[in-house]
Every structure is written in structure tokens, then in C-alpha cells.
Amino acid sequence: MSESLHTIAIPPKVSRSTIGIGLFHLSKLMAIIGGVMFLLLIAMSCYSLVGRKLGGTGVIGDIEIMQMGCAVASSLFLPFCTLMAEHLKVDFFTLKLPVHWRNKLDALADLLLFFVALLLVWRIGLQTADLKEYGEVSTLLSFPMWVPNLLILPGFLVMGCCSLYYFMINLTARD
């Protein structure tokens, strides 16, 4: 993982179609936004810590901001990890199988990931609606809890699209 952001190449399976290229650029943009969010959260946390140690107040609700921000930022990395095929994969048992069978097993794994992503989008969507309906807010900042929940959805939705794309690619792959 020593590549810089400028040298990240589009994976061969992704570069074959305009849909793949579009998903790549969208997921890369989402990952950059997630990275910037993490940097801002780190800066806020350092400012708050130093402020408290020097006798100031720091940032009120910094832990709440950190929790909500990390949840949103980390969800934005999921599509890029999916498209770069960087998810944890245990292929020890399948290394000796023919490429055709490995593609079919990868297609099955991608289909399962697609269904898990859809399930999460559905359940997070229901939770977001409930949080908004009941007006739940954070303890210190009184920030509406449905907002970060809503911001998590795009990461899972695009991850589902990426896994569906890979399902189609692996299912129709020629050896």
C-alpha cells in the first residue's frame, strides 16, 4: 500500500467499461472526502486535547463529533475498498482451483456482499427515519442523530453498486 493518490491505477476489471470507470472515480472521490474528514477530526481532537491541557475548555462535544465523524468517514472508504478488491479475502483453499472456478467463487462472494450492503442500506434507512421521527439528539451538542445516519447511507449504497458490478464481471469472466 505504498502507492500515492496520484499513482493509483484503475484495476483491469474496472477499466473495461464506462460504468466501471465511473464507479472508480466516484469511489475514489468518496475515499478522498473520507480521508479529509479524518484529517479534520484529528485536527479537532488535537486542538481539543491541547486546549484542555493548557487550561482552556477544548471543543465542547468533541467525543460526539469524533464518533459521528468517524462513522461517516469510514463508510466513505467502503466503495473504494470494494472496487480495488482490497477486502479481506481468504483464498488459501482456492489458489489451486482453475481460474474459471475462482471467478465463479468471487462472483458468489460479490453477490453476497451486494445483498449485505442492501440489507444495511435498508436497516440504516429505517433507523434514520426512526431517529428523525423521535427527534433523538446527541447529549452535549443536541445534534440530530439522524443526520450522521443519513450520511452513512451513500457509502453502503455505492459499495453495493461496486459489488454488483464485480459480480457481473466475475460471473461473465472468460478464463
C-alpha positions, 0 to 999 in steps of 0.5 A: 500500500505504498502507492500515492493518490496520484499513482493509483491505477484503475484495476483491469476489471474496472477499466473495461467499461464506462460504468466501471470507470465511473464507479472508480472515480466516484469511489475514489472521490468518496475515499478522498472526502473520507480521508479529509474528514479524518484529517479534520477530526484529528485536527479537532481532537488535537486542538481539543486535547491541547486546549484542555491541557493548557487550561482552556475548555477544548471543543465542547462535544468533541467525543460526539463529533469524533464518533459521528465523524468517524462513522461517516468517514469510514463508510466513505472508504467502503466503495473504494475498498470494494472496487480495488478488491482490497477486502479481506479475502481468504483464498488459501483453499482456492489458489489451486482451483482453475481460474474459471472456478475462482471467478465463479467463487468471487462472483458468489462472494460479490453477490453476497456482499451486494445483498449485505450492503442492501440489507444495511442500506435498508436497516440504516434507512429505517433507523434514520427515519426512526431517529428523525421521527423521535427527534433523538439528539446527541447529549452535549451538542443536541445534534440530530442523530439522524443526520450522521445516519443519513450520511452513512447511507451513500457509502453502503449504497455505492459499495453495493453498486461496486459489488454488483458490478464485480459480480457481473464481471466475475460471473461473465469472466472468460478464463 
